[in-house]
Amino acid sequence: MLPCDAGAHTWGDEVYFEVPLSSPLESDAQEVVDPGTVCFWVQGSSLALPFGPTPVSKGNECRLVTRCNVLGKIEGDPRRLNKVKQGARIRVELIDASSQLV
């Protein structure tokens, strides 16, 4: 599926974008995650990158709209995502053999 390009969507302190992937919801899927967790939103076929509260959060938690599959963690400060604007082009690609995503 990589590389892939998509338009960014923002929802509170979360950036998400569609990817050409489908997957069942895993038994350990989560709705509340740490900032910078890389999630796959099954119902929306999207990668979700929460970095702070969303409209459904209680307090400062990172609450996703539904339970999502957890894929990994963003390296560095996930609050950098607050610069992403609605509709910005996002490109996800494999950058080396260790399967890091950019």
Secondary structure, DSSP 8 states (H G I E B T S, - for coil): --SEEEE-EE-SSEEEEE-S------TT-EEEE-TTEEEEETTTTEEEEE-S--TT-STT-EEEEEEEEEEEE-SS-GGGGGG--TT-EEEE-B-STT--B-
